[in-house]
Amino acid sequence: MCPRQFRRRPGGSALGHQPGRRALDLAVRHQPRRFLDDTNAGNSPITTSFIDHVTITNLTTDQVLGVADIPYNVDIRGPLAAGASAAQQYAFQLPNGNPGVGTIQFTVTADNYDAVSGA
């Protein structure tokens, strides 16, 4: 299990996580983009690529609006040092009409496929 911390990003909305899951910081902006920070809260660098998973749900209509895997590739971006954060982003546009109106939930699972073993 790879330890991650959850924190609120200035100017965004802090979103919780499911018990027993690693958490990922997610700041929601009034733009069609969603920015994510992967934070290594462990004592050693993360040297393995991993994939975060996001599900966007309209809780008012109980409709899933989108799902996506967001990769972190260490071969391209380098290892994630202990205590360091790496910005990620996922572009998403709310749909027009009823599907885009209501309470929108963003559920993010860091290292969704358990590629990183924690210390």
JOTALIN-V457243 format. One record per residue. N is the residue number from 1. RES is the residue in three letters. SS is DSSP state (~ for helix, > for strand, _ for the rest). PHI is phi in degrees with one decimal (NA if undefined). D_FIRST is the distance of its C-alpha to the first C-alpha in Angstrom with 1 decimal. Layout:
n=N res=RES ss=SS phi=PHI d_first=D_FIRST
n=N res=RES ss=SS phi=PHI d_first=D_FIRST
This chain:
n=1 res=MET ss=_ phi=NA d_first=0.0
n=2 res=CYS ss=_ phi=-95.7 d_first=3.8
n=3 res=PRO ss=_ phi=-69.1 d_first=6.3
n=4 res=ARG ss=> phi=-132.8 d_first=9.2
n=5 res=GLN ss=_ phi=-111.6 d_first=12.6
n=6 res=PHE ss=_ phi=-112.9 d_first=15.2
n=7 res=ARG ss=_ phi=-145.2 d_first=18.8
n=8 res=ARG ss=_ phi=-89.8 d_first=22.1
n=9 res=ARG ss=_ phi=-92.3 d_first=23.8
n=10 res=PRO ss=_ phi=-54.7 d_first=27.5
n=11 res=GLY ss=_ phi=82.6 d_first=29.7
n=12 res=GLY ss=_ phi=-121.4 d_first=27.1
n=13 res=SER ss=_ phi=-109.8 d_first=25.8
n=14 res=ALA ss=_ phi=-78.4 d_first=22.6
n=15 res=LEU ss=_ phi=-120.6 d_first=20.8
n=16 res=GLY ss=_ phi=-79.7 d_first=18.4
n=17 res=HIS ss=_ phi=-138.4 d_first=15.3
n=18 res=GLN ss=_ phi=-77.3 d_first=14.7
n=19 res=PRO ss=_ phi=-55.6 d_first=13.5
n=20 res=GLY ss=_ phi=85.6 d_first=10.0
n=21 res=ARG ss=_ phi=-105.2 d_first=9.2
n=22 res=ARG ss=_ phi=-68.8 d_first=8.0
n=23 res=ALA ss=_ phi=-109.8 d_first=11.5
n=24 res=LEU ss=_ phi=-136.3 d_first=13.8
n=25 res=ASP ss=> phi=-70.9 d_first=17.2
n=26 res=LEU ss=> phi=-137.2 d_first=20.0
n=27 res=ALA ss=> phi=-107.1 d_first=23.6
n=28 res=VAL ss=> phi=-102.7 d_first=26.4
n=29 res=ARG ss=_ phi=-112.0 d_first=29.6
n=30 res=HIS ss=_ phi=-85.3 d_first=33.0
n=31 res=GLN ss=_ phi=-141.2 d_first=32.8
n=32 res=PRO ss=_ phi=-77.1 d_first=31.8
n=33 res=ARG ss=> phi=-116.5 d_first=28.6
n=34 res=ARG ss=> phi=-122.6 d_first=25.3
n=35 res=PHE ss=> phi=-105.5 d_first=23.4
n=36 res=LEU ss=> phi=-127.8 d_first=19.6
n=37 res=ASP ss=> phi=-118.1 d_first=17.9
n=38 res=ASP ss=> phi=-88.5 d_first=14.4
n=39 res=THR ss=> phi=-117.4 d_first=13.8
n=40 res=ASN ss=> phi=-87.5 d_first=11.7
n=41 res=ALA ss=_ phi=-91.8 d_first=11.6
n=42 res=GLY ss=_ phi=-86.5 d_first=10.2
n=43 res=ASN ss=_ phi=-101.0 d_first=12.9
n=44 res=SER ss=_ phi=-134.5 d_first=12.9
n=45 res=PRO ss=_ phi=-69.0 d_first=13.6
n=46 res=ILE ss=> phi=-92.0 d_first=11.6
n=47 res=THR ss=_ phi=-112.9 d_first=14.0
n=48 res=THR ss=_ phi=-114.3 d_first=12.8
n=49 res=SER ss=_ phi=-64.4 d_first=14.1
n=50 res=PHE ss=> phi=-147.4 d_first=12.2
n=51 res=ILE ss=> phi=-128.4 d_first=13.8
n=52 res=ASP ss=> phi=-92.6 d_first=13.8
n=53 res=HIS ss=> phi=-123.2 d_first=15.9
n=54 res=VAL ss=> phi=-122.1 d_first=18.7
n=55 res=THR ss=> phi=-123.7 d_first=21.1
n=56 res=ILE ss=> phi=-111.7 d_first=24.3
n=57 res=THR ss=> phi=-127.7 d_first=26.3
n=58 res=ASN ss=> phi=-87.5 d_first=29.7
n=59 res=LEU ss=_ phi=-71.0 d_first=29.4
n=60 res=THR ss=_ phi=-69.1 d_first=33.2
n=61 res=THR ss=_ phi=-101.2 d_first=33.9
n=62 res=ASP ss=_ phi=56.9 d_first=30.7
n=63 res=GLN ss=> phi=-114.6 d_first=30.5
n=64 res=VAL ss=> phi=-78.4 d_first=27.6
n=65 res=LEU ss=> phi=-93.0 d_first=28.8
n=66 res=GLY ss=> phi=-174.9 d_first=26.3
n=67 res=VAL ss=> phi=-137.3 d_first=22.9
n=68 res=ALA ss=> phi=-157.4 d_first=21.5
n=69 res=ASP ss=> phi=-101.6 d_first=18.8
n=70 res=ILE ss=> phi=-119.4 d_first=18.5
n=71 res=PRO ss=> phi=-80.0 d_first=17.5
n=72 res=TYR ss=> phi=-116.6 d_first=16.5
n=73 res=ASN ss=_ phi=-104.4 d_first=18.3
n=74 res=VAL ss=~ phi=-68.4 d_first=17.9
n=75 res=ASP ss=~ phi=-67.6 d_first=21.2
n=76 res=ILE ss=~ phi=-95.0 d_first=23.0
n=77 res=ARG ss=~ phi=-100.0 d_first=21.3
n=78 res=GLY ss=_ phi=88.6 d_first=20.1
n=79 res=PRO ss=_ phi=-61.6 d_first=16.9
n=80 res=LEU ss=> phi=-98.4 d_first=15.3
n=81 res=ALA ss=_ phi=-64.4 d_first=16.2
n=82 res=ALA ss=_ phi=-57.8 d_first=14.6
n=83 res=GLY ss=_ phi=82.1 d_first=16.0
n=84 res=ALA ss=_ phi=-91.2 d_first=17.3
n=85 res=SER ss=> phi=-122.2 d_first=17.4
n=86 res=ALA ss=> phi=-128.9 d_first=18.4
n=87 res=ALA ss=> phi=-73.3 d_first=20.7
n=88 res=GLN ss=> phi=-126.0 d_first=20.4
n=89 res=GLN ss=> phi=-147.2 d_first=23.1
n=90 res=TYR ss=> phi=-141.1 d_first=24.1
n=91 res=ALA ss=> phi=-84.9 d_first=27.8
n=92 res=PHE ss=_ phi=-149.6 d_first=28.8
n=93 res=GLN ss=_ phi=-114.2 d_first=32.2
n=94 res=LEU ss=_ phi=-61.0 d_first=32.8
n=95 res=PRO ss=_ phi=-71.5 d_first=35.4
n=96 res=ASN ss=_ phi=-73.0 d_first=38.9
n=97 res=GLY ss=_ phi=78.8 d_first=40.4
n=98 res=ASN ss=~ phi=-56.4 d_first=38.8
n=99 res=PRO ss=~ phi=-59.7 d_first=35.4
n=100 res=GLY ss=~ phi=-95.1 d_first=34.8
n=101 res=VAL ss=_ phi=-114.7 d_first=36.2
n=102 res=GLY ss=_ phi=126.7 d_first=34.4
n=103 res=THR ss=_ phi=-86.9 d_first=31.1
n=104 res=ILE ss=> phi=-104.7 d_first=28.5
n=105 res=GLN ss=> phi=-113.0 d_first=24.8
n=106 res=PHE ss=> phi=-111.5 d_first=22.1
n=107 res=THR ss=> phi=-108.1 d_first=18.7
n=108 res=VAL ss=> phi=-120.0 d_first=15.9
n=109 res=THR ss=> phi=-113.5 d_first=12.5
n=110 res=ALA ss=_ phi=-73.7 d_first=10.5
n=111 res=ASP ss=_ phi=48.0 d_first=9.1
n=112 res=ASN ss=_ phi=-55.2 d_first=10.8
n=113 res=TYR ss=_ phi=-103.2 d_first=10.8
n=114 res=ASP ss=_ phi=51.3 d_first=7.2
n=115 res=ALA ss=_ phi=-76.8 d_first=9.0
n=116 res=VAL ss=_ phi=-103.7 d_first=6.8
n=117 res=SER ss=_ phi=-96.3 d_first=5.1
n=118 res=GLY ss=_ phi=-90.0 d_first=4.6
n=119 res=ALA ss=_ phi=-91.7 d_first=7.6
